[in-house]
Amino acid sequence: MALSAALLALLAAPLAAEAQQPVRAHRIGYLAATGAPAAAHLVEAFRQGLRDLGHVEGKNIVIEYRWADGRYERLPDLAAELVRLKVDVILAVVQPAALAARGATSTIPIVMAASLDPVGAGLVASLARPGGNVTGLTSSVGPEIAGKHLELLTAAVPGTSRVAILWNPAHPAYPALVREAGGAARSLGAQLQVLEARSPDEFDGGFTAMVRERAGALLLLGGDPMFFLHRSRLVDLATRNRLPTMCGIREYVEAGCLMAYATNTRDLWRRAATYVDRILKGARPGDLPVEQPTKFDLVINMKAARALGLTIPPALPARADQVIE
């Protein structure tokens, strides 16, 4: 009897040891062109999306964060760091980060969050069949979104004949947006004043030029990570110079910008978690279609309009998905 008990204990020992083996934590790389404080709400949306799918940071996943703080030149080195860490998947936040990640690895899966034009950038072969190691979500339906932004801005400021556009030429997707905006301006009978800002040091000069040339409104290509990092300052400059501004991203309106027409960024980050989940469960990124947004929200800040002394035609707020009073 004692021998049988000893034998059973011996046989059970490997099973018990196996049961006690810690679960391997997946390692996720988070490569962002912005800075951590400016994107805290988006990081939390991504974490919540992962938690909803059973992935809990510190329990069965580890997230390695790398932030470029709006400096694109840092992205290749940060991407290389994540590759050296042998992460299981990289979440690349906005298109410049996705390009840096793809330049660093052709084998580690990459999930894009808020890429503007992944096909045009050569990140994927097509939206339906990406191929390679990159997939994820776009933040727009293509460069034509700039034309829609300009159309809504001129509707909010009737009679505007000159519109300034401020953009960062370091962003690889933005030349196409500027070209699209130029075509839209011609069709609307407006002149476009194109101004560049590669760093925050160039913001003041850009706004001085807008005032000097009597721009009546501003189209801000605010999806740029450097702009996003300094969105409160940009909104303040627009307000002080009495320039009604289409900012393109909801977070700018929350910071006091006049209006935005954009997809919900928090939802994009939550959706990115589903791609990460599927890849961790064995899916190949090249087989996962790239997802485009199906809904864009028009958000209007009436408090900002009052501060600008602007009366927006009533038909536009009536169309808005959200009006901030």
Disulfide bonds with the S-S distance in Angstrom:
Cys247-Cys257 1.96
